Amino acid sequence: MIVLFPKIFLRIHRSTIINTKKIIDVKVETKSRNLKMDLKLTNGKWYPVSKTYQKKIQLYLNNIAKRQ
């Protein structure tokens, strides 16, 4: 699915792919050197972003913020 629609869907965890149009909130917590990131979707659930994908999600969110 990511191959077919790379700008709409993002992998946030090894087992989780989300529709970026459904993100309604982002929660970031920093404790010492660790960064914990969660995304809230329109279904009301929070989804954790694994460390592997956090940089990619940050870049995506920064690009969205620049466009607005």
BELBELJO-V35565 format. One line per field, one symbol per residue. ss: DSSP state (H for helix, E for strand, - for the rest). A space follows every 10 residues. Layout:
ss->???
This chain:
ss->--------EE EEE--EEEEH HHEEEEEEEE E--EEEEEEE E----EEEE- HHHHHHHHHH HHHHHHH-
